[in-house]
Amino acid sequence: MPDSKPPAPFASPGLAHGAAMRRGGPPGPALLRQSFADAVRTLPQVEAISFGTSAEAKGPGGAAIRDAGDLARFFNPFQGEADPRGRPVGGTGTTTINAEVQNYRGDFGAGNHVFEPDGLRLQAKVEAGRFDSYLRGDLTRAQGGFTSNAPGGAVPTRLSDIGLTPGDLDRIQVGDVTTNGPVGLAAVAAMDRAAGTITFDALSGGARANYGGNFHLTFTRFAFAPLEAPAAIEEGKTQEVRLARPLPTSVVPGCLVRGVKRGPQPVNDPRSMAQAVVATISDDRRTVRFDRPLHFGAVIQAAEGDGLLFQPGLWSGQIWSKRSYGPQRDGLSAQAIRVEVSFPAMADDRGMPAYKRADVEARLKAGAGILWGYWPALWLFTWRPGPNGLGQRIQPNGRNGWAEVDILEIFTRLGTGPSVWTGNLHDQPFERQTVPSPLGGTWRSQPADKRFLTPDAASLVMPKPITDGKRHSFGVLWTRDSVVHYMDDRPICLSQWPLNVTYPHQLGINLACGSLASGNPAALFFPQSQGDAEGQFLTVHSVKSWEA
């Protein structure tokens, strides 16, 4: 693409760096006083897709998606990254990103893509195992704290130091995985009823000695076992492993597997670059064969204490457009997209953090009906279109880097609940201007960094849940120097974001079910029960776009 840019018809007057962003600055530009319909009135509509068995094609660019065959004409079941031969090599769907709890299939499976009269329901479905956060303790410094051991370590933790009793050991199995504070996971390595102790292996959170604080300790039916053989998993070839200890009975055929790097350079995000699931387990529960070769994107070695994390077999749905979007394409300077969706109805929860065990248990009781881990997203990501609507891998390099526009994300966890709208821009710096919205809401802050330059406009806390069982629309008007976000056709913020990439973007609509990366486990960012997992869905009613 040539460096010269056509003028942007929706440039952002008064939004120069700094001045307009400060409190008390000039009033917002005209776009922040217009509805979405008024803002796109002069733009040609190029797409109007309706979903559902009763859908009809209407208007410019009209199309009706009534079944999986129609869906395959316009969308892929995974993010389009493929090699020159068209084989998937990356992207959400063929790999697990962000240590997500679920897998996505490589097709439009009926269990995860359900056609209703007025929409396409992306549905989470548990096919093996059970979600069960069955016990909680406390991490304190009152006695000796909590210890999670590096490979080779065996320092025990006293039950009394984590708010448990010897009777609680009846419910725990060696290999069960716990969340253990603000970051990471640990696994039960040994128990001693007589001594009143339990020994933990550090997983993604790294080793800790006498750690304490105002945090709960949650025991789950996720499971971990160190690798015994082979000495190292050979990427894309190893399909059967021998484990150093037996698996808990919660692991059954159909469970998902992630690689955990525990050695000198631990990987904090349990990962998988294939959709491998457990096929068979030996009678002694130490030899596991998978339905396909393992591929983790990291060297998993027995000598370093590395191993495998097993999760219930939770699968979900997503769709990725074969159409390209973005104002950076040749001859364009403005792109607008509007997506109409509906969510499950959930209880009101603003997501304020509360990490002590008593607070967490009270929160779970008061928030009955909240689907923990629920993480729907509407987003645009850089891609390079290839044959048959598949993309080819992008190697970031100067202007050929990547960029992401989050039209909407909802993070259902401690700290961020189903009443909170989030719409980030990655991975270049942006400033954001907001205006009071007729929809209400209060902007929440986060620390500024080299990318996010407006710390008092991170996410919008609405006065009631966005997940209310009703239809809502979310959209963006995106030019070469700015992005306006809309909710229910009302503008909520304008971000100055001069984009420095040449590749177009692909629209993704997906339902993730939480993440085990970083501090997410302690924030309950995964299903706490089977009902939390199976109740998750996102229904897509329409996608419309305009460009000029």
VODRENFI-300066 format. One line per 2 residues: number of its first residue (from 1); for each residue x, z, y of C-alpha. Coordinates in nm, 2 decimals. Each point is the difference from the previous one (the first is absolute). Example, Ala and Ser with C-alpha at 12.3 -4.5 7.8 and 13.67 -1.06 7.14 Angstrom:
1> 1.23/0.78/-0.45 ~ 0.14/-0.07/0.34 $
This chain:
1> 0.00/0.00/0.00 ~ 0.14/-0.08/0.35 $
3> 0.08/0.29/0.22 ~ -0.22/-0.12/0.28 $
5> -0.34/0.17/-0.01 ~ -0.33/-0.12/0.14 $
7> -0.16/0.23/0.25 ~ -0.21/0.28/-0.15 $
9> -0.37/-0.03/0.12 ~ -0.04/0.38/-0.06 $
11> 0.32/0.13/0.16 ~ 0.00/0.37/0.08 $
13> 0.01/0.05/0.38 ~ 0.12/0.33/0.12 $
15> 0.16/0.10/-0.33 ~ 0.36/-0.02/0.09 $
17> 0.23/0.24/-0.19 ~ -0.07/0.36/0.11 $
19> -0.21/-0.01/0.32 ~ -0.34/-0.08/-0.15 $
21> 0.05/0.22/-0.30 ~ 0.04/0.32/0.19 $
23> -0.29/0.23/0.06 ~ -0.16/-0.07/0.33 $
25> 0.12/-0.36/0.01 ~ -0.21/-0.30/0.11 $
27> -0.33/-0.07/-0.18 ~ 0.02/-0.19/-0.33 $
29> 0.00/-0.38/0.00 ~ -0.32/-0.20/-0.02 $
31> 0.02/-0.03/-0.38 ~ -0.05/0.38/-0.03 $
33> -0.33/-0.03/0.18 ~ -0.14/-0.29/-0.22 $
35> -0.17/0.00/-0.33 ~ 0.16/-0.20/-0.28 $
37> -0.27/-0.27/0.04 ~ 0.08/-0.04/0.37 $
39> 0.38/0.00/-0.06 ~ -0.02/-0.29/-0.25 $
41> -0.27/-0.20/0.17 ~ 0.23/-0.28/0.11 $
43> 0.19/-0.01/-0.33 ~ -0.10/-0.25/-0.27 $
45> -0.13/0.16/-0.31 ~ 0.19/-0.14/-0.31 $
47> -0.12/0.23/-0.28 ~ -0.32/0.17/-0.10 $
49> 0.01/0.13/-0.36 ~ -0.29/0.19/-0.15 $
51> 0.03/0.20/-0.32 ~ -0.27/0.08/-0.26 $
53> -0.22/-0.16/-0.26 ~ -0.25/-0.08/0.27 $
55> 0.25/-0.11/0.26 ~ -0.06/-0.32/0.20 $
57> 0.25/-0.22/0.19 ~ -0.09/0.01/0.37 $
59> 0.17/-0.11/0.32 ~ 0.34/-0.17/0.07 $
61> 0.23/0.05/-0.29 ~ -0.28/0.14/-0.21 $
63> 0.05/0.08/-0.37 ~ -0.19/0.21/-0.25 $
65> 0.19/0.19/-0.27 ~ -0.25/0.09/-0.27 $
67> 0.23/0.04/-0.31 ~ 0.36/0.02/-0.12 $
69> 0.03/-0.38/0.00 ~ -0.10/-0.02/0.37 $
71> 0.24/0.29/0.07 ~ 0.29/-0.18/-0.16 $
73> -0.04/-0.30/0.24 ~ 0.07/0.22/0.30 $
75> 0.19/0.31/-0.12 ~ 0.27/0.12/-0.24 $
77> -0.03/0.32/-0.20 ~ 0.34/0.11/0.13 $
79> 0.22/-0.04/0.31 ~ 0.15/-0.35/0.00 $
81> 0.37/0.04/-0.08 ~ 0.12/-0.24/-0.27 $
83> 0.32/-0.18/-0.09 ~ 0.03/-0.38/0.04 $
85> -0.16/-0.04/-0.35 ~ -0.31/0.19/0.11 $
87> 0.08/0.32/-0.20 ~ -0.09/0.33/0.17 $
89> 0.32/0.18/0.11 ~ -0.12/0.26/0.24 $
91> -0.27/0.13/0.23 ~ -0.28/0.24/-0.05 $
93> -0.17/-0.07/-0.34 ~ 0.29/-0.12/-0.20 $
95> 0.20/0.30/0.11 ~ -0.09/0.35/0.10 $
97> 0.07/0.06/0.37 ~ 0.00/0.33/0.18 $
99> 0.00/0.19/-0.34 ~ -0.37/-0.07/-0.02 $
101> -0.20/0.17/-0.27 ~ -0.19/-0.30/-0.12 $
103> 0.10/-0.34/-0.14 ~ -0.16/-0.34/0.10 $
105> -0.07/-0.27/-0.26 ~ 0.13/-0.35/0.03 $
107> -0.35/-0.14/-0.03 ~ -0.35/0.06/0.14 $
109> -0.10/0.23/-0.28 ~ -0.37/0.07/0.00 $
111> 0.05/0.38/-0.02 ~ 0.19/0.01/0.33 $
113> -0.17/-0.30/0.18 ~ -0.38/0.06/-0.02 $
115> -0.24/-0.25/0.16 ~ -0.31/0.15/0.16 $
117> -0.28/-0.18/0.18 ~ 0.16/0.05/0.34 $
119> 0.37/0.06/-0.06 ~ 0.31/0.02/-0.22 $
121> 0.07/0.35/-0.12 ~ 0.36/0.09/-0.06 $
123> -0.03/0.28/-0.25 ~ 0.25/0.25/-0.14 $
125> -0.03/0.05/-0.38 ~ 0.17/0.25/-0.23 $
127> 0.07/-0.16/-0.33 ~ 0.22/0.27/-0.16 $
129> 0.08/0.37/0.05 ~ -0.16/0.23/0.25 $
131> 0.06/0.12/0.35 ~ 0.00/0.38/0.00 $
133> 0.18/0.22/0.26 ~ -0.07/0.30/-0.22 $
135> 0.20/0.29/0.15 ~ 0.14/0.10/0.34 $
137> 0.26/0.26/0.09 ~ 0.18/0.10/0.32 $
139> 0.35/-0.05/0.12 ~ 0.13/0.31/0.17 $
141> 0.33/0.17/0.09 ~ -0.14/0.34/-0.06 $
143> 0.19/0.05/-0.32 ~ 0.24/-0.29/-0.09 $
145> -0.16/-0.33/0.07 ~ -0.04/-0.32/-0.20 $
147> 0.29/-0.18/-0.17 ~ -0.01/-0.36/-0.11 $
149> 0.32/-0.10/-0.19 ~ 0.23/-0.30/0.03 $
151> 0.08/-0.17/-0.33 ~ 0.18/0.25/-0.23 $
153> -0.13/0.30/0.19 ~ -0.22/0.27/-0.17 $
155> -0.06/0.27/0.26 ~ -0.35/0.15/-0.06 $
157> -0.27/0.09/0.26 ~ -0.19/0.33/-0.04 $
159> -0.37/-0.05/-0.05 ~ -0.07/0.28/0.25 $
161> 0.20/-0.20/0.27 ~ -0.24/-0.29/-0.02 $
163> -0.33/0.19/-0.03 ~ -0.05/-0.04/-0.38 $
165> -0.04/0.24/-0.29 ~ 0.12/-0.03/-0.37 $
167> -0.36/-0.09/-0.09 ~ 0.03/-0.31/0.21 $
169> 0.26/-0.14/-0.24 ~ -0.28/-0.06/-0.26 $
171> -0.11/-0.29/0.22 ~ 0.34/-0.15/0.07 $
173> 0.19/-0.24/-0.22 ~ 0.37/-0.09/0.02 $
175> 0.02/-0.33/0.19 ~ -0.29/0.07/0.23 $
177> 0.08/-0.11/0.36 ~ -0.06/0.22/0.30 $
179> 0.00/-0.06/0.38 ~ 0.24/0.24/0.15 $
181> -0.02/0.03/0.38 ~ 0.03/-0.25/0.28 $
183> 0.19/-0.25/-0.20 ~ 0.03/-0.12/-0.36 $
185> -0.09/0.08/-0.36 ~ 0.14/0.23/-0.27 $
187> -0.06/0.01/-0.37 ~ -0.04/0.30/-0.24 $
189> 0.32/0.01/-0.21 ~ -0.05/0.33/-0.18 $
191> -0.21/0.31/-0.01 ~ 0.08/0.36/-0.11 $
193> -0.30/0.23/-0.02 ~ 0.20/0.31/-0.09 $
195> 0.23/-0.04/0.30 ~ -0.29/-0.12/0.22 $
197> 0.18/-0.31/0.12 ~ -0.04/-0.38/0.02 $
199> 0.28/-0.25/0.04 ~ -0.05/-0.31/0.21 $
201> 0.18/-0.34/0.01 ~ 0.03/-0.15/0.35 $
203> -0.15/-0.35/0.01 ~ -0.06/-0.19/0.32 $
205> 0.04/0.30/0.23 ~ 0.36/0.08/-0.09 $
207> 0.14/0.33/-0.12 ~ -0.10/0.32/0.17 $
209> 0.13/0.36/-0.03 ~ -0.22/0.30/0.09 $
211> -0.22/-0.22/0.20 ~ -0.31/0.16/0.17 $
213> -0.25/-0.05/0.27 ~ -0.37/-0.02/0.07 $
215> -0.07/-0.26/-0.26 ~ -0.21/-0.04/-0.31 $
217> 0.14/-0.10/-0.34 ~ -0.23/-0.24/-0.18 $
219> 0.02/-0.07/-0.38 ~ -0.12/-0.34/-0.11 $
221> -0.04/-0.20/-0.31 ~ 0.26/-0.24/0.11 $
223> 0.30/0.03/-0.24 ~ 0.37/-0.05/0.01 $
225> 0.27/-0.02/-0.28 ~ 0.37/-0.07/0.03 $
227> 0.14/-0.31/-0.17 ~ 0.20/0.04/-0.32 $
229> 0.04/-0.36/-0.12 ~ 0.10/-0.26/0.08 $
231> 0.28/0.13/0.22 ~ -0.15/-0.20/0.29 $
233> -0.32/-0.21/0.03 ~ 0.09/-0.36/0.01 $
235> -0.21/-0.16/0.28 ~ -0.26/-0.24/-0.14 $
237> 0.11/0.05/-0.36 ~ -0.04/0.36/-0.12 $
239> -0.35/0.05/-0.15 ~ 0.05/0.31/-0.21 $
241> 0.16/0.33/0.09 ~ 0.09/0.33/-0.16 $
243> -0.06/0.31/0.22 ~ 0.20/0.32/0.01 $
245> -0.31/0.21/-0.06 ~ -0.36/-0.05/-0.12 $
247> -0.26/-0.13/0.23 ~ -0.30/0.23/0.10 $
249> -0.32/-0.09/-0.18 ~ -0.15/-0.13/0.33 $
251> 0.21/-0.32/-0.05 ~ -0.19/-0.25/-0.21 $
253> 0.01/-0.38/-0.05 ~ -0.10/-0.18/0.31 $
255> 0.17/0.24/0.24 ~ 0.22/-0.15/0.27 $
257> 0.37/0.06/0.03 ~ 0.24/0.03/0.29 $
259> 0.38/0.04/0.01 ~ 0.15/0.31/0.15 $
261> 0.36/0.01/0.12 ~ 0.14/0.36/-0.01 $
263> 0.37/-0.06/0.01 ~ 0.25/0.01/0.29 $
265> -0.21/-0.25/0.19 ~ -0.36/0.10/-0.07 $
267> -0.29/-0.24/0.08 ~ -0.27/0.19/0.18 $
269> -0.27/-0.24/-0.09 ~ -0.10/-0.03/-0.37 $
271> -0.01/-0.37/-0.05 ~ -0.09/-0.30/-0.22 $
273> 0.06/-0.37/0.05 ~ -0.22/-0.09/-0.30 $
275> -0.34/0.12/-0.11 ~ 0.12/0.16/-0.32 $
277> -0.23/0.24/-0.18 ~ 0.05/0.22/-0.31 $
279> -0.08/-0.19/-0.32 ~ 0.10/0.25/-0.27 $
281> 0.14/0.35/-0.03 ~ 0.18/0.13/-0.31 $
283> -0.13/0.30/-0.20 ~ 0.27/0.22/0.15 $
285> -0.10/-0.13/0.35 ~ 0.35/-0.09/0.09 $
287> 0.01/-0.38/-0.07 ~ -0.21/-0.21/0.23 $
289> -0.06/-0.37/-0.02 ~ -0.15/-0.19/0.30 $
291> -0.21/-0.31/0.02 ~ 0.27/-0.19/0.18 $
293> 0.37/0.04/0.10 ~ 0.07/0.26/0.26 $
295> 0.12/-0.09/0.35 ~ 0.05/0.27/0.26 $
297> 0.24/-0.15/0.26 ~ 0.24/0.29/-0.06 $
299> 0.24/0.08/-0.28 ~ -0.16/0.28/-0.22 $
301> 0.28/0.17/-0.19 ~ -0.02/0.28/-0.26 $
303> 0.34/0.14/0.10 ~ -0.13/0.08/0.35 $
305> -0.32/0.17/-0.11 ~ -0.22/-0.30/0.11 $
307> -0.33/-0.04/-0.18 ~ -0.36/-0.13/0.01 $
309> -0.30/0.12/0.18 ~ -0.33/-0.05/-0.17 $
311> -0.34/-0.03/0.18 ~ -0.36/-0.05/-0.10 $
313> -0.08/-0.37/-0.04 ~ -0.17/-0.06/0.33 $
315> -0.06/-0.36/0.11 ~ -0.14/-0.12/0.33 $
317> -0.09/-0.32/0.17 ~ 0.14/-0.21/0.29 $
319> -0.02/-0.35/0.14 ~ 0.27/-0.20/0.20 $
321> -0.09/-0.31/0.20 ~ 0.13/-0.34/-0.08 $
323> -0.05/-0.08/0.37 ~ 0.27/0.07/0.26 $
325> -0.06/0.19/0.32 ~ 0.19/0.10/0.31 $
327> 0.05/-0.12/0.36 ~ 0.37/-0.07/-0.07 $
329> -0.09/-0.32/-0.19 ~ 0.08/-0.34/0.16 $
331> -0.25/-0.09/0.28 ~ -0.18/0.34/0.00 $
333> 0.01/0.29/0.23 ~ -0.30/0.21/-0.10 $
335> -0.15/0.12/-0.33 ~ -0.31/0.21/-0.05 $
337> -0.12/0.15/-0.33 ~ -0.31/0.20/-0.08 $
339> -0.07/0.16/-0.34 ~ -0.33/0.17/-0.09 $
341> 0.02/0.27/-0.27 ~ -0.16/0.31/-0.13 $
343> 0.13/0.32/-0.16 ~ -0.12/0.28/-0.21 $
345> -0.18/0.28/0.19 ~ 0.22/0.30/0.04 $
347> -0.02/0.35/0.15 ~ 0.14/0.05/0.36 $
349> 0.37/0.08/0.00 ~ 0.23/-0.04/0.29 $
351> 0.30/0.04/-0.22 ~ 0.17/0.30/0.17 $
353> 0.28/0.13/-0.23 ~ -0.04/0.32/-0.20 $
355> 0.26/0.05/-0.27 ~ -0.04/0.36/-0.12 $
357> -0.17/0.03/-0.34 ~ -0.30/0.19/0.14 $
359> -0.04/-0.25/0.29 ~ 0.02/-0.30/-0.24 $
361> -0.25/0.15/-0.24 ~ -0.24/0.08/0.28 $
363> 0.05/-0.35/0.14 ~ -0.08/-0.16/-0.34 $
365> -0.31/0.21/-0.03 ~ -0.13/-0.08/0.35 $
367> 0.09/-0.37/-0.03 ~ -0.20/-0.06/-0.32 $
369> -0.05/-0.37/-0.02 ~ 0.33/-0.10/0.16 $
371> 0.18/-0.25/-0.23 ~ 0.36/0.12/0.03 $
373> 0.25/-0.28/0.00 ~ -0.25/-0.25/0.14 $
375> 0.21/-0.26/0.19 ~ -0.17/-0.32/0.09 $
377> 0.19/-0.25/0.22 ~ -0.06/-0.32/0.18 $
379> 0.33/-0.15/0.11 ~ 0.20/-0.31/0.08 $
381> 0.35/-0.04/-0.15 ~ 0.27/-0.27/0.05 $
383> 0.01/-0.27/-0.27 ~ 0.14/-0.34/-0.07 $
385> -0.28/-0.22/-0.15 ~ 0.10/-0.17/-0.32 $
387> -0.17/-0.21/-0.27 ~ -0.36/0.09/-0.10 $
389> -0.04/0.25/0.28 ~ 0.28/0.22/-0.13 $
391> 0.27/0.12/0.23 ~ 0.38/-0.01/-0.04 $
393> 0.22/0.30/0.05 ~ 0.11/0.06/0.36 $
395> 0.36/0.11/0.05 ~ 0.00/0.17/0.34 $
397> 0.25/-0.16/0.23 ~ -0.03/0.01/0.38 $
399> -0.31/-0.18/0.11 ~ -0.09/-0.06/-0.36 $
401> -0.07/0.37/-0.06 ~ -0.33/0.16/-0.09 $
403> -0.28/0.15/0.21 ~ -0.32/0.18/-0.09 $
405> -0.33/0.05/0.18 ~ -0.21/0.28/-0.13 $
407> -0.36/-0.08/0.10 ~ -0.12/0.33/-0.17 $
409> 0.14/0.27/-0.23 ~ -0.18/0.32/-0.10 $
411> 0.23/0.26/-0.16 ~ -0.21/0.26/-0.18 $
413> 0.24/0.30/-0.03 ~ 0.09/0.33/0.16 $
415> 0.10/-0.09/0.35 ~ -0.21/-0.32/0.02 $
417> -0.36/-0.02/-0.12 ~ -0.29/-0.26/-0.03 $
419> -0.08/0.05/0.37 ~ 0.33/-0.14/0.12 $
421> 0.07/-0.36/0.09 ~ 0.36/-0.13/-0.02 $
423> 0.12/-0.34/0.10 ~ 0.38/-0.02/0.01 $
425> 0.23/-0.29/0.08 ~ 0.32/-0.05/-0.20 $
427> 0.30/-0.06/0.03 ~ 0.08/-0.07/0.37 $
429> -0.05/0.24/0.30 ~ -0.34/0.02/0.17 $
431> -0.17/0.19/0.28 ~ -0.37/0.08/-0.01 $
433> -0.27/0.05/0.27 ~ -0.33/0.16/-0.08 $
435> -0.33/0.03/0.17 ~ -0.30/0.24/-0.05 $
437> -0.22/-0.17/-0.26 ~ -0.38/0.01/-0.01 $
439> 0.06/0.09/-0.37 ~ 0.17/0.32/0.10 $
441> 0.31/0.14/-0.16 ~ 0.32/0.18/0.10 $
443> 0.35/-0.15/-0.03 ~ 0.25/0.19/-0.21 $
445> 0.37/0.02/0.08 ~ 0.30/-0.05/-0.21 $
447> 0.37/0.01/0.09 ~ 0.13/-0.31/0.17 $
449> 0.27/-0.20/-0.17 ~ 0.18/-0.33/0.05 $
451> -0.31/-0.19/-0.12 ~ -0.29/0.21/0.12 $
453> 0.05/0.04/0.38 ~ -0.34/0.17/0.09 $
455> -0.01/0.34/-0.17 ~ -0.34/0.10/0.13 $
457> -0.18/-0.30/-0.16 ~ 0.08/0.01/-0.37 $
459> -0.34/0.02/-0.16 ~ -0.36/0.04/0.11 $
461> -0.20/0.30/-0.13 ~ -0.37/-0.09/0.00 $
463> -0.28/0.25/0.05 ~ -0.14/-0.08/-0.34 $
465> 0.13/-0.17/-0.32 ~ 0.08/-0.37/0.00 $
467> -0.08/0.02/-0.37 ~ -0.38/0.05/0.04 $
469> -0.14/-0.25/-0.25 ~ -0.09/-0.24/0.28 $
471> 0.14/-0.34/0.11 ~ 0.27/0.00/0.26 $
473> 0.21/-0.28/0.16 ~ 0.37/0.02/0.08 $
475> 0.20/-0.27/0.17 ~ 0.29/-0.10/0.22 $
477> 0.06/-0.25/0.27 ~ 0.37/-0.09/-0.03 $
479> 0.21/-0.20/0.25 ~ 0.37/-0.06/0.02 $
481> 0.05/0.31/0.20 ~ -0.28/0.24/-0.08 $
483> -0.26/0.12/-0.26 ~ -0.34/0.15/0.09 $
485> -0.17/0.20/-0.28 ~ -0.38/0.02/-0.03 $
487> -0.23/0.23/-0.19 ~ -0.37/-0.10/-0.03 $
489> 0.07/-0.28/0.25 ~ 0.12/0.25/0.27 $
491> 0.37/0.00/0.12 ~ 0.18/0.32/-0.07 $
493> 0.36/-0.08/0.10 ~ 0.24/-0.28/0.12 $
495> 0.36/-0.01/-0.12 ~ 0.28/-0.19/0.17 $
497> 0.19/-0.15/-0.30 ~ 0.21/-0.31/0.08 $
499> 0.04/-0.15/-0.35 ~ 0.33/-0.13/-0.11 $
501> -0.07/-0.18/-0.33 ~ -0.08/-0.36/-0.09 $
503> -0.18/0.03/-0.33 ~ -0.38/0.02/-0.01 $
505> -0.20/0.29/-0.13 ~ -0.23/0.06/-0.30 $
507> -0.32/0.21/0.00 ~ -0.01/0.28/-0.26 $
509> -0.30/0.22/-0.08 ~ 0.08/0.27/-0.25 $
511> -0.10/0.33/-0.14 ~ 0.29/0.23/-0.07 $
513> -0.06/0.35/-0.15 ~ 0.28/0.20/0.15 $
515> 0.37/0.03/-0.01 ~ 0.27/0.22/-0.16 $
517> 0.27/-0.09/0.25 ~ 0.16/0.26/0.23 $
519> -0.23/0.28/0.11 ~ -0.32/-0.17/-0.12 $
521> -0.05/0.20/-0.32 ~ 0.00/0.33/0.19 $
523> -0.26/-0.15/0.23 ~ -0.23/-0.07/-0.31 $
525> 0.04/-0.37/0.06 ~ -0.12/-0.09/-0.35 $
527> -0.32/0.07/-0.20 ~ -0.04/0.36/-0.08 $
529> -0.26/-0.07/-0.27 ~ -0.14/-0.28/-0.21 $
531> -0.29/-0.03/0.24 ~ 0.23/-0.04/0.30 $
533> 0.16/-0.30/-0.18 ~ -0.31/-0.17/-0.14 $
535> -0.21/0.04/0.32 ~ 0.23/-0.21/0.22 $
537> -0.11/-0.34/0.11 ~ 0.02/-0.23/0.30 $
539> -0.27/-0.27/0.05 ~ 0.09/-0.32/0.19 $
541> -0.30/-0.17/0.16 ~ 0.16/-0.27/0.23 $
543> 0.32/-0.13/0.15 ~ 0.00/-0.21/0.32 $
545> 0.28/-0.14/0.20 ~ 0.06/-0.18/0.33 $
547> 0.32/-0.17/0.13 ~ 0.13/-0.21/0.29 $
